[in-house]
Amino acid sequence: MIGINTRKTLRTLTLGVITLSVSAGYVSAGTLDKLRKQGYATVAVANEPPYSDIKGDGYVSGAAPDVARAVMKKLGVPDLKAKVVGYGAMIPALMARRVDMATSGLYIKPKRCESIIYSEPDLCGAEAFAVAKGNPLNIRTYEDIGKNPDVTMTTCAGCAEEAYALERGVKPSQIKVFTDPPSGIKMLQQGRVNVFALSGLGTADLLKKTNDPKIELVMPVKGVPMGCAGAAFNSDDKEFRAAYDKALTELKASGEFEKIITPYGFSAEATMAVKRDDFCPGN
């Protein structure tokens, strides 16, 4: 016969095992299962058309979120909730799990790959400058900016363009960071900087909307490789990333991927010609 105290001990141990099992099951469920249950993913976007665009009613669109939305629907997550995050703050947001993904044209760069993981590329494009009409200072490369200390430029903090500039001889004192792309164009219009630097399609879209005949586009920027972006994830979400990659591959193979990004001016052929490992081997 088992004594009362022994039965109490066994009951306590059994409850402990059940609690541990439930807890372990929840942990192993992973990020994707959590997102399926809640019905949406929180995504970081920078509001830089055509990469990402927040409409007046809060709906997130643009090439990157539209691709992500199609992929996530394949994975059983029907909705995206956008959180506007500057490019320089996207990696900290992912690492702190304030967002589930970044889907805003965040270029795949080796330094970034030390902290986060990427999907296979989803958008590729050339770089561009906006300068005064006629390009009076003949600025066609970052080196042109770097060799003239009187020339100043603007771009966003943490953007690939900031790194391109510093790597090619532009001094930090020559770079003035804008809060958002329209404010950067205003800096150029007001003569506070000589060059506005950003992605090619993003700059072209902004100049079209600005419609200022005193500004012109320089594209592509010579000496800078084509930039490619991908959806970005917390480094611990490798299973989530693997499922995303599989669904993205299916999207590309079906032709739906091309239908999504072509209206935004992106080339599906250029994007599908590269791999993540071309930018961050082993990521």
Helices and strands as residue ranges (DSSP letters): H 4-38, E 40-45, E 53-54, E 60-61, H 63-74, E 79-84, H 87-95, E 101-102, G 112-114, E 116-118, E 123-125, E 127-132, H 142-146, E 153-156, H 160-167, G 172-174, E 175-178, H 181-189, E 195-199, H 200-210, E 215-218, E 227-229, E 232-234, H 238-254, H 256-261, G 262-264, H 268-272, G 276-278
